[in-house]
Amino acid sequence: MKINNFSAGPSKIPQTVLDQLGKDIIGYKDLGYSVLELSHRSQEFDEILQDTKKNLVNILNIPKNFDVIFLQGGATFQNTFIAANKPSLFDNIIFLLTGTWGKKTYEDFQKYSDKKISKISLSDQKLEDLIEEVNIHKSEYLYLASNETIEGIQLKNFNNFNKKLIIDMSSDICSYKFDWDNISFIYAGAQKNLGIPGVTICILENDFIEENNLTSYLNAKNHINKNSAFNTPPTFSIYVMLNILNWININGGIEQIEENNISKANKIYRLIDENLEKLIPLAPKDLRSTSNIVFDFKDKSKTEQFLKQSSENGFLGLNGHRSIGGVRISNYNSISQEMVSNLLEFIQKFLSSY
Ligand SMILES: Cc1ncc(COP(=O)(O)O)c(C=O)c1O
């Protein structure tokens, strides 16, 4: 049976990348040993690190006044890392909360401060009102998650905001182009669009962090000064990322990736919108994500039946997050048009069966 993996993360890795990694695990270049065994102080690993950074800078068009570092601890560690390295943020930031991950970050930040940190939540306001409310707030910085993986809500128009942005881009990094005019800090776990868990990408303005006396791993300066090799970095996760970045380049670059993602997402949303007598879209229309598409069946007994039948037919990872249920189609860069066509055909058949 053909497997179509639509998991929200860790997620599908392109087959050509898996093939290359398989070879490199057996023996890297002509060294006679595995890429898994490379010393993080070796010339070979240094080349991997520099190449990965260079590719990321090129693909995302990262300006010169930004540092790029690779850390461990997942996106979740950034809640602590950012708060610890820039304590002046607490009374100079507003959080725009559009879903679960933003809320978790806000809660962690709040643990670091006695003062109440400002926040605004997407509830029943319209997007324009929300943007206006953020923009009249006195703070210099705005936190947001560009893509809320669980709720399927995406904010891509960063220029709408008149603040310096700190963005959790874990579930949509490298899936579209954006300009850096008002960006201050971007971070993302790699395990959706950039490979496997273990490495978190941090891209920060080089005057972002403040003087501090933090312990070694927590201190951003150590990672910047030692070029992401302050301690042992997650060597294999970084190597996988390099291969994924090469895959993006070979496949037409970020422009082509973005076009594919939009085209795949439009097909999925069209099917949902054409079947509103049976399906309920779960994200507000003007904030629909191209990365994670969430819906449920009006007849709730069908949800479980659909998920069971889909996994029996090789369509994996379609269950919505346990906190909201329903169905989630993760449409990351590695998902091909063919996979989406196969899935839509399957959903259409299921819908016609009742
Ligand atoms: C948008 C977003 N932020 C943060 C996280 C947490 O990431 P991690 O598990 O790497 O800490 C996730 C996980 O899925 C996510 O989707």
The ligand as a Gaussian input file, in Angstrom:
#p B3LYP/6-31G(d) Opt

LIG

0 1
 C        3.765000      26.936000      15.751000
 C        4.443000      26.043000      16.744000
 N        5.160000      26.594000      17.741000
 C        5.777000      25.845000      18.658000
 C        5.701000      24.476000      18.640000
 C        6.437000      23.665000      19.678000
 O        7.539000      23.144000      19.063000
 P        8.602000      22.192000      19.800000
 O        7.908000      20.900000      19.985000
 O        9.721000      22.146000      18.815000
 O        8.978000      22.842000      21.069000
 C        4.976000      23.841000      17.626000
 C        4.883000      22.369000      17.575000
 O        4.229000      21.788000      16.778000
 C        4.334000      24.654000      16.656000
 O        3.622000      24.091000      15.682000

